[in-house]
Amino acid sequence: MSPSTTALALCVAIALSFVSPAAHACAPAPRQGDFVSIADEEALIIWDEKQKLQHFIRRAEFRTPAKDFGFLVPTPTQPTLGEVSDDLFQRLERRVAPEVKYVKKRALQFGCMMLGAADKSAAVAGGVQVLDSQRVAGLDATVLAADSADALADWLKKHDYDHSPELSKWLEPYIAKQWKVTAFKLAQGETPKPRLASKAVRMTFTAERPFFPYREPESQRTGAAASGPRKLRTYLLASARMQGALAVAGGFPGKTKFARPIFDAARVVEDPALVGAVGDSPWLTMIEDTASPRPGVDDVFFGVATDRSEVVPAPVVVTERVPVVIPIELLPVGLVLLVIVGGVVLFVRRRKSAP
């Protein structure tokens, strides 16, 4: 393969498999007066049906001029937290990328024959219980339980998070169901960048069914925060092909781009403890959602898909020109002379016809 063809194939493969670093859904909670919007999101859900255990791994990118800000992630039960290498998502992207097929096209050619430690506590402050506090993946994370949305909003205010009435309204259904809320805080430093990405974080918790925290405060679904393009890629490892459901008119806008059993899940995830529960050949489902603004009025819950067929992207065809070299020295002398004479005649005619 020629260097130019190799470069072309590499560019095609990268362009089709690349996806921007992603952002958390849920609720960005910046300091009062600061602006934060969600750019993109990428998550892996590993679902253990027998134990009702969800491993939720996600990385994020935000658009904001703020030097630091927080974001909140609700879960049905108290999660355990851990850092995961961002390489995980690169491996997933490669795994679901279209196959690149090379087609050789022969061309006749004449020529001569010649490659951070955890700090756990159980402090109670104004109806808010701190279940866990630690630094993970470069983020300050605090797991909270609260008696009321107002009490939790007060705690957030004291710790430099957003404390708007809108955020309290967003918290209400989670507090009513006694869900836990993990408050993350991310710092940019003294020179903020237009877009800020967080590292991949794992949250492991028990749940009745796997879910993605899709619900957002109204400000994230309207105005400037909802004006830019967004992309959410959700990968699911489970015992069968999965589909998402959203309790809103039109349902979940995500489209299944990849779904089939894979036999290298352990190599992709690189953590036997995470993939052991889903078997040797779990289904990998990838659902992509590009809705903007997003219908984030509820969370997305996943279940076994009614359609059990496999979904794979169409292959990318790269044409590779392969020259067929006919050595001049092996041609009959008469044929060589004929070619030379023909070339001279053609050249003379073109010169005469030229203005």
Helices and strands as residue ranges (DSSP letters): H 3-17, E 27-30, E 37-48, E 53-63, E 68-75, E 80-83, H 87-96, E 100-111, E 124-125, E 128-136, E 139-146, H 149-158, H 165-176, E 180-187, E 195-206, E 211-212, G 218-220, G 223-226, E 231-238, E 242-245, E 255-261, H 265-269, H 272-275, G 276-278, E 283-289, E 300-304, E 316-327, G 328-330, H 333-353
